[in-house]
């Protein structure tokens, strides 16, 4: 649009512009930080071990800074991240916390670990040698020793334990840890096998606090808890097990804007590939979320039998393919005045949980949370005044 020569652009205040930006977002992701506190305290009530917190991947997609501040306020003093860069960001927020880096020590990063007071989870003889050599010059610095008891990803192998033990006096071993492969299947025999392997591993390494259990491992019972537990997904209100029931408080609500409501005739087709064909006169609502926002393409359905959203308390099944920026839902059976342009559909909340969405997409709640997109306006609720800043 070209303004007349005697016109000037309209000036808006900061509050007006912020309101416009919120209105322009595809939806709102609301993160209840008090629920994270409740989940942390719930886990504390279930174990005598120290309860740490896994906050990798930007706090499981919910925001590292507000999540970590919330957990620290709840009493957490030990944190796990995936990378040293995540650890560096966390250190700027929590200057006194113990911060362990699960991906361990990359070559040439020793100075970063030292400067930021980060603790590598050493998972191979090579990493142990590098850390021992650095500490030989700088003095003993803390690290965790991560043994492989059966998951066969990262982890010191049994045939290297003696060599690791010989090098360990060069640094401070303040944690011995391993990771369960099948804790989300309580009856899997590998759980018991790994626990026995862990007990054996501990006798061959320096005497230090021990850690084996993630959220699912905590729920397996006290014999998996040892000295420190490492919950992740449970803190964020999601079940590590495939079945629906779990004790955790929901943390996330996701709503997205309805852009258009229209009626189509019997036989009309919807979306890319024309995968949905209306079997009756049908009303459809188009919603401003798609796979670019973390709403999985697999949630599309040719017959409305898969995922659903909630509009004013009414379920509306997803029909047709999920596209990059939008989804379509069948609102034929909703009251005529309910789905309106500009109102919001609930994609995750009381009616459709993170776990429900994960099951419909054939994935896990971890992936749902960590893929929630940047285009959503994020709102944090906290009774103690913690914010995203």
C-alpha positions, 0 to 999 in steps of 0.5 A, a space after each residue: 500500500 502506498 501512503 498519500 504524500 500528506 500521510 504518515 505511518 501510524 505509530 503504535 505503543 509497545 503494548 499495542 504492538 505486543 498484543 498484535 504480535 500475540 494475535 498474529 501467532 498461530 497459537 498459544 503454548 501455555 507452560 504451567 511452571 507450578 505443575 513442574 514444581 508439583 511433579 518434582 515434589 511428587 518424585 521426591 516423595 517417591 524416593 530417598 535418593 537425591 532428585 536431579 533434573 534432566 533439562 536437555 533439549 531446551 528443557 524438553 522443548 519448554 524453555 531451559 531458562 524458566 524450567 531450570 529456574 523453577 526447578 532450582 526454586 523447588 530445591 533442585 541443585 543437580 542438573 543434566 544437559 546433553 551438550 556443553 553449550 547447553 551447560 554453558 547456557 544453564 550456568 549463566 542462569 544457575 551459577 551454583 548448580 552441579 551441571 553434568 553433560 551427558 554427551 561427554 567430552 568432545 576433543 578440544 572442549 576441556 577448557 570450556 568444561 573447566 571455565 564453566 564448571 561443567 562435569 562431563 559424563 565420561 563414556 569411553 576410555 578415550 574420554 577418560 584419558 583426555 580428562 585425566 591428561 587435562 586434570 594432570 595439568 590443571 589439578 583434579 576436576 569433577 566428572 561422572 563415569 558412565 558405564 555401559 550396562 546393556 543399552 550399547 549407546 554411550 558407556 564405558 565397556 566392561 573390558 576397559 573398566 580396569 584401565 579407567 580405574 587406573 586413570 581415575 585418581 587424576 580427577 574427581 569421580 563424583 558420580 558413577 552412572 548408567 542408563 536403562 534401555 527398557 525401563 518403560 517396559 516394567 516386565 522386560 528382563 533387561 531391567 534386572 540384567 542391567 541392574 546386576 551389571 551396574 552393581 558389578 560395575 560399581 565395584 570396579 570403579 572409584 567409590 562415588 554416589 551412583 545413578 541409574 534411573 530416569 523417570 521410568 526407572 524411578 517408577 520401577 521401584 526403589 532398588 533402581 534408585 541408588 543415590 541419585 535419580 535423573 527424571 526428565 519426562 515426568 517433570 514435564 507431565 508426561 508418562 514414560 510408559 505406553 499406557 495412558 495412566 500416570 501420576 504426573 500433573 499436566 504441564 502443557 496446554 496448546 491452543 491454535 487459531 481457527 482460520 476458516 469454517 466452511 461447508 462442503 457437499 457429499 463427495 467433496 475432497 479435502 487437503 493434499 492428495 484428496 485423502 478425505 472424501 466427505 460421506 455427507 454434507 460436512 462442515 470443516 474448520 481449518 486450524 493454523 498449526 501444521 507439521 512445521 509447528 510440531 503437529 505430526 504429519 502422521 496425525 492426518 486421517 482419511 476417515 477421521 479415526 485418528 487424532 482429534 482437537 477440542 473446540 469449546 469442549 467438543 471433540 473434532 476429528 482431524 481429517 485429511 493430511 496435515 500440511 506444513 501450516 494447517 490442519 482441517 477438522 470435521 465440525 459437522 456434529 458441533 453446535 452451529 455457533 461453536 466453531 467460529 473464525 478467530 476462536 481457538 481449538 485445543 490441540 493439547 490439554 485436558 481432553 487430548 494429552 501429550 500422551 494421547 497425541 503421541 499414541 495417535 502419531 505412533 511416537 512418544 511424548 518426548 518427541 511431541 514436547 521437543 518438536 513444539 514449534 517456535 511459531 507459537 506464542 509462549 506463556 508461562 504461569 508461575 505463582 512465584 513470578 518466574 518468567 521466560 526472561 
